[in-house]
Amino acid sequence: MVREVILILKGRASDLIRNIKADMLAQADLQEYEKAAQLRDKLFALEKIAEKQVSVSSDFKDKDVIALVRSAEYSVFTMLFVRGGYLIGTKHFNFKETLSTDAELMETFIRQYYEKAHFIPDDILVQIQPDHLLLIEARLKDISEKKVKILQPIVGEKARLLKMAYKNAEKMLADLTNSLNSETAKLSRLQQKLKLDRLPVRIECFDNSNISGTSPVAGMVVFENGKPDKSAYRKYKIRTVSEQDDYAYMNEVLTRRFGKGEESKPYPDLLMVDGGKGQIGIAVSVLRELGLEKEFKIIGIAKKDEKKGESEDKIYMAGRMDPVQWGREKDLLFFLEHIRDEAHRFAISFHRKQRQKASVISILDNIPGLGPKRKKMLIKHFGSIRNIQDAGIEELTALPGITAAIAEAVLARMQTNK
């Protein structure tokens, strides 16, 4: 299997197809029809892969091709992967614009990409020569244990490959720009509809999750330019509220989010809480206490009440009694619902993990010799009750501090809780 993958990555799918076809015919001659059928299915899959592999280089060498294009909003790197003279794949990487020069960006990209790459080819073709070229080549040699050259061809076959990568990068940048323009137009309409004083580039949404007050948590999701920014998501365990109280949960979480002074920045352009007027009231109270009531606008999203004949969710705004009327701009409501649903998913997922951890801890309580540190070690190592149940004595005693007696006690407890 490993050899087959290597052949595909090197652009030699045709050789592999030839070998598998011969094996298939041989199995058919031996009347091993089931094995022949499996090889036939593998053959069809490989033929599809081979159709996508295009011969682009006459020297049959492995090489990566890297192009960079930039705009005021984005930097896009496009990589072409050439193995054995065949183009086997393309990959795009986009980043928000920085103040770095093209040469600095290229250096940073090459260093970061190949530090984690599983394979480094002999040649790397670049449209922009990176800073500190010799140092980068020396580092790549250390990683790959072979000589690696970074080249900037001007004419010939290699230059044509760079041009191909550059054209692909331009197309990706155009697609990103068009998407950004579309999202900006939507955010502009939302700004007008909600009468916001600025474009809601950054929207934060909070949601709580608990079951009858057990393991209460909250989640915050962030949308930047209309898209989720998962690196900015935050999870909160409720620390100060012992009873089920959604308002108290929201009070604690918003205080923790915005109560750190300058460390709380960046602030959102629009804050959305899952709930109606009551949740908005809590949010306004917290922000007023923190002196932030004028920093950004607050809205709440409440589910429709079908018993009252309501057909859609409602958006409430601070200081306004009636929900927003959307008219022909229902897509804006759908957009806000999408953000709320993402916050709900994120909070529920976090709550589920917390309950699973609490369940494991409770099952491991009162086992002789198993204190808090050893319990945490078991949970961290095995991850779930099922994995502990499936473990044997040897697996348990391999952990530091777990004796045979403790391991037997743990497994006995697991058996009683199956």
N, C-alpha and C positions, 0 to 999 in steps of 0.2 A: 504493500500500500504506500509506504514512504517513497519507494523508488518511483512509483507511478506518479505521485504528486510532484516529485522533483522533475520528472520528464515534462509534465504539463507546464510547470513554472519556467522551464527552459525553452518552451515553445516547441517541444518535440512531441506534441500530441499525435502527429501522424505516425511516428514510430510506434507509439503505444497502441494505436488503433490496429496497426498491422499485426502486432504480437497477439492482441486480444482476439482478433479475427481468426488467426491461426489456431489459437487455443479453443475457440468456440467450435470450429469445424472438427477439430480432433475429438472434442467431447461428444459431438454429434455422431461421429463414426463409432465411438465406443458405446453409443446408445445411452449416454449420460445426459438425457434431455433436460433435466432440471438445471444441471450445471451449465449446459449450453444456453438455456434461456436466460440465466443470470448474466452470463457473459454477453449475450445479445443486448440486454438492457443497458449494461455498462458501455457497450459499443455505441449505442444510440446517443447516450449522454455525452460521450467523448467526441462524437462527430459534431454535436452542437457546439462544444467548446472550440473544436478545431475551426469551425466556420468563422468564429470571432477572432481567431489569431491570424494577423496579417503580416506577411513578410515585408519588413521595412528597412532591413540592413543587410548588405552583402557580405559583411565581415563575420557574421554569425556570433558576434561577441555580446555578452550581457552588458547592458547599460541602462541607466536611469537618465531621463531628460526632464529638466526643471525649468519652468518659465514663470515669470512674475508680472502681473499687471496690477495697477493701482488706480483708485479714484479717491475722491474726497472722503468717502465713507468706508471703503473696503480695500484690503490687499488680498489678492488671490494668487495662490501658487497652484500650478498644475503640473503633475508628474506623469510621464509616460514610462511604462515599464517594458523594456525590450529584453527578451531572453532568447538566446540562440538565433538572433536575427529577426524574431517575430515579436510584434507588438501584442502583449498579452493583457494589458489593462491600462486604465487611466484613473487617476484619483485627484480630487480637488481639495484644497484647504483654503478657507477664507478667514480673515481676521479683521477686526475693526482697525481703522487707519491709525497709524502711529506716526511719531515725528522722526523715526529712523530713516536713514538714506536707503536706497535700493540695495547697495552693497552690504550695509549693516543687516538689513532684513534677510538677505540671502544667506549671510553667514549664520545668523541665528537659526534660520529654518533648517539648514543643512546639519548643523550641530545637534539640534533637538531631534530631528527626524531619525538620523542614523544612530544616535545613542541607543534607541530602542528597536531599531530595525532588525528583523531576523536574517536579512541577507543584504550584503553590500556588493554591488557589481564592481568590475574593474574600472569602468569609466562612468563618470557622472558629467553629463553635458548641461551647461548652464548658459542662460542668455545674458546674465549679469554676473561678472566675476565677483565673488565675495571678498570681503576684507579678510586679511590674515590667511591667504590661500594656503601657504606652505604649512602653517600650523594646523589647519583643518585637515589637510592631506595626511599629516603625521598622525593626527588623532584617529582618522579613519583606518590608517594602517595598523595602529595599535588594537583597534576594535576587531578588525577583520583578519588580522595576521597575514596581510598581503598588501602589495602596493596598489593604491587607489589613486587614479588621476582625475582631477576636476578640470574639464576642458571647456573652452568658449569658442567653438568653431564658427568661422565666418562664411565659408563656402562649402559646397559639396553635400554629400548625403547626410552627414551629421547636422549641418546647418539647416537642412530641410526638416529634420526631426524637431529641431528647436522651433522652427516656424510653425510646425503642426501643434506643438505644445502651447505656443503663444496664442494661436488662433483659438484653441480650446479654452484657454484661460480668459481671453477676451469675451467669449460667449458666456462663460460662467459669470463673469463680472456684470455683463449686460443683464443676465437673468436676475442676479442679486439686486441690481439697481432698479429693475422694473418691479421686483417684488417689494423693495423698500418704498418706491414711489406709490405703489398701490396701498401699502400699509399706512403710509404717511397721509394719503388722501382719506383713508378710513378714520384715522385718528383725528384729522382735522374736522371731519363731520361730527365725530363724537365730542370734540371740544365745543363746537357750536351748539350741539343739542343740549349739552349739560352746562353751557355757559361758563366754561372754565377759562381762567385767565392765561393759560398756556397750554401748549400741545401736551397731551398725556403720553409722553414718550415712555415713562416708567410707571407701570401700574402694579401695585402690590395688593394681594388679596389674602385674607386670613380666614381660616375655618377651624373649628374645634371638633374633636372626636372623642367619644367615651361611650361606655355602656353602663348605664345606671351609676355613673360616677366613678367607675373603676378605671385605673390607669389613664386619667384624662391627659390629652395632649392637644397641641395645636400645630398647624402648618401654615407657612407663608410661602406663596408662590409669587414670582416676579415675571412680568412681561415687559420686554424692552422692544420698542418699535413694533409692537403688535405680535411679537414672537416670545415663547417661553425662554427665560434665561435660567436654566436649571442650576447653574453654578451659584446663583444668588438665592436659591430656595433655602429656607430655614425651618428647623424643627424645634418645638418647645415642649418640654415636659412641664406640666402644671405643678408648681412647688408649694404654693401658699393657700390653696383652696382645698379643704378636706371634704366638702359636700358637693353634690352635683349642682352647679350653678353656672350656666353658660355666660351670663353677664360678668360674673367674677373671673371666669377663665379669660374672657376677652380683655378685661381690665388689666389683669396680670401680664398677659402676652404683649399688649400694646405698650405698657409701661416699660417692659424689658426691651422691646424693639426700639422705642424712641426716647428712652430715658437715659441715654449715655452721652448726651451732649454732642460734641463734634464727631465722636466715634459712631453715632447713629446715622451719619450721612453715608451715602446719598439718600435724601428723602424721596419719596415717590411724588410724581406729579398728580397722581390720583390714588387714593386709598379706598379699597372696597372691602366691606365686611359681609360675611354670610349671615343675613338676618335683616330684619326690618327696622322700624323706628327705634326700638329698644336698644339694639346693637349700635346703631348710629349715635344714640344718646351717650352710651358708654364711651365710644371713640371720641366724641366731641369733648366729653368731660376729661378724659385722660390728656388729650392734646392741649386743652386749655390750662390744665394744671402744670403741664410741661412748658407752657408758653409757645406752643407750636400751632395754635389754632388757625393762624393765617398763612402757614407755610404751604399747605396743599388742601385740596378738596376731599370730602368724604362722601361716599355713597354706600348704600346697603342694598343687597339683592335678596328679595324674599320670594319663596316659592308661591306659585299660584294656588288659590284656594278653590278647588273645583266645586265644593259644596255651595260656594257663593256665585258659581257660574263664571269664575275667572278662567280665561283661556291662555294666559301667559304669565310668566314670572314678572315681578314688579321691581323697579329700581326707585329707591327713595333717596332724597338728598337732604342734607342737614338744613334745617330752617324752612323746609317745604312740606306741607301736609300731604298732598296728593302725589302718587307715583308719576314718573315721567311717561308721557304719551309719545309713542314712537312713530305713529302714522306709517308712512311708506319706508321708514328707515329701520325696519325690524332686524336687518342684518347687524345693526349696532347692538341691539339687545342680545342677539345670538352670540356675538363676540364676547360680551360681558358674561353670558351664561357659560361659555366655553372656559373662561378664566376661572369662574366659580367652580365648575366641575373639576378642573385641574387641581384647585386647592382642596376640594373635597376628596379626590382620589389620593392626593399626597398625604393628607392628614389621616385618612383611614388606613393607608398602608403603614404609616408610622405607628398608629395605635395598635394595629394587628401584631406588629413586631414586639411592641412593649408588652402586650398581653401574653404572647408566647414566652417571652423571657420570664415574666412573673409566674407563669404556669410551671416552667421548669424549676425555678427557685423554690416554689412551694412544695413540689414533689420531693425535692432534695432536702427539705427541712428536717431537722431532728435525726439525722443519720449520725451515729456515733463516729467521731473522728473527722467528720466532714464540716469544717468551719466555713465562714464566708469566703475566704480566699480560695479554698479548694473548690467551692461551689462555682465561683466565677471562672476558675480555670477550666472546670468541666464544661460549663456552658460555652465558653469561648472556643474550646478545642472541638467539641462535637456539634455545637450549633443548634441542636434540637433534641427533644425528648426521644424521638424515634431513633436518632443516631446513637444516643446513649443506650437505649434498649437493645439495639442491634450489636453493640460493642461486646467484646469478650473480656475475660479476666486479664488477658495479656495486654490488650489495648489500654485498659484502665490503669493497670499497674505500671505501664510505661511512662505515665505522667508522674512528675515529682510529687512525693508526699502521699501518693495513693498506694496504700499497702494492700495485700491480698484480702485482708479482713474488711477493709473499707470497700474495696471493689465488690466483694460478695454482698455486702450490705446494700450498696447502690443497686446492683442488679436485682436483688430480692425486692427492693422498693419498686423498681421498674416493672417487675412482673406483677405486683399487686395493683399497679395503676394501668395495666394494659386494657 
